[in-house]
Amino acid sequence: MFKRCIPLVSRGICAHLRYNSTVVDLTVAGLKTDLKQAMINKDDVRKTTIRGILSSIKNKTIDAKDHSIDEFGIFDLYSKMITQRVESIDSYTKNSRDDLAEREKQELQILQDYQNKLPVASQDEVNEKVLDVLKASRDDDSNLELKQVFGKFDWGKLPKQWRTSPNTIRSSIVSQYKTVFK
């Protein structure tokens, strides 16, 4: 009797440990609810977009074996998907495939809506904070290289304080470094 119960309990615990972030739980639950609603409404674009998002979240969760995915990981996932859609739209419009470009624009809008729902700082907020730190660093030492600038940031605490992913901060530093230090 107990042999059958133990595997069920351990699987339940493992599934709970996999999604230990409440934001991830709420996001996945909201996506599943929206998927059901899209199926009822026969909204194919929304349905396929949400299925793609859920699939990407599941793949990222499987890839992150040792550590769990959090809201910043989902934000990065949305950003990657949005970038893919923008590139596809450019490609389709260059090749005069307006029908496919229109579908990609609809998917892009859906992805941006979901990204905006996450409790994560926007790119503009991050750029503003990075610019302030870079200007302060420039005032201290105007000959800093990019490696030294990265060393000025406390990567353990900063992402949680700024409510954003380390990748977003890094990309903002790289893009603004040239304008501040050159």
N, C-alpha and C positions, 0 to 999 in steps of 0.2 A: 504494500500500500504506500509506504513512504517513498519507495524508489520512483514511483510515478509522480509524486508530488514535488520532489526535489528538482527535477529538471524544469518543471513548469515554473517554480518559484525562481530558480536561477535565471531563466530566460526573461521573466518579468523584471527582475532586478537589472539585468544587463540592458534591456531595452530602456529602462528608466535612466540608467547611468549614461547611456549613449546620448540622450537629449537632456542634459542636466540644466540647461539654460531655460528659464521660463519664457524668455522672448522667443526662443526657437520653438518651444512647444506651442505658444500662441500663434506664431507665424504659420507653422505647419497646419494647425487646426483651422486657422482662418483660410488658408489656401484650399484645404479640403472642402470646407463649406462653400467657398466661392466656386470650386470645381463642380460641386453638385448643382449649384444654382446655374452655372453656365450650361450644364447638361440639360437641365430642365428648360432653360430658355433657348436651347439649340444654338448657342453662340460659339461657333467653331473656333474662331480666332482666340477668344478668351480661354476656351477649353484646352486647346493645344498649347497655349502659352503657359497656363497654370500647370499642365502636365509636365512640360519641360522644366519649369521651376522646381517642382517636387522631385523630379528625377535628378536634377542637378544637386539639390540639397541632400538627397539620399546618397548620391555618389560621393559628395564631399564628406559626408558623415562616415562612409565606409573607408575612404582614403585616410581620414584622421583617426587612426586606430587608437593611438595613445592619448590623445587629447580630444576634448569635445569641441563641437562647433558652437560659436556664440553669435550674437547679433552682428558683430563686426565681420565675421566670416560670411554671413548671409549678405551683408552689404557689399562685400567684395565680389561675391557671386553675382549679385544683381548688376554691379558695375561692369563686370566682365560680359554679361549677357547684353547689356545696353550697348557696350562698345561693339560687340558683334553685330547687333542690329543696325547700328549707324553705318558700319562698313558695308553691310549687305545693301542698305538703302542706296549708298553711293554707287556700288557696283551695278545694282539693278537700273538705276537711272542712267548711268553711262551706256548701258546696253539696251536702252529703250524698253525696259520691262516694267512699265508703270503699274501693272496689276500686282506684280510681286513686291514692288516697292511700297505700294499702298498697304499691303498686308503686313509688311515689316514695320511700317509706321504705326499701324494699330498695335502690333506686339510691343513696339518701343514705348508707346504711351501706357500700356498696361504695366510693363516692367517699371517704368518711372513712378507710376502710382504706388506700386507695392514698395519700391525703394523709399519713397517719401513717408510711408507709414512706419518705417523702422525708427526706433528711438536712438538715432545716430546723428551726429552733427553733419551738417551739409558741407559740401566741398568749399563753399565760400567762407564759412566759419573757420574751417581748418586753414585755408589759405591766409586768412586774416591773422590768426594766432601764429602761424609759422612766420609770416612776414614780420610780426612784432619781435619774435625771438631772433630772427636773422638780423634785424636792424640793431638790436641790443648787442648781439655778438659782433657785428661789424664795428660798433662804437668801441668795444673792448679791444678788438684786434682786427684790423682791416685786411690782413693778409691770410686769412683762414682758407684752407682748402676744404673741399667738400667732405673728405674723410673726417677732418677735425670738427666740422659743423655737425656731422652725425653724432660725434662723441659728446657734444654739448647737451643732447637730449637724453632724458631719463626714460628709457624705453620700457622699464618695468611699470612705471606709474602713469606715464603720459597718455597712452591710449584710453585708459579708464577715465582719467580726468577730463580729457577732451571729448569723450564719447565717440571715438572713431577708431578705425583699424590702423595698425602700424603701417600697412601698405599705403593707405591714403596719406598719412603724414610723410612717408618717404617720397612719394611722387610729388607732393607739394613742395618739399624741400628742394628736390632736384629742379623742378620747374622755376622756382623763385630764386634759387641761388645765383643764377647768372645776372638777374636784374639787380640784386642787392650788392653783390661783391664785384661786379665788373664795371 
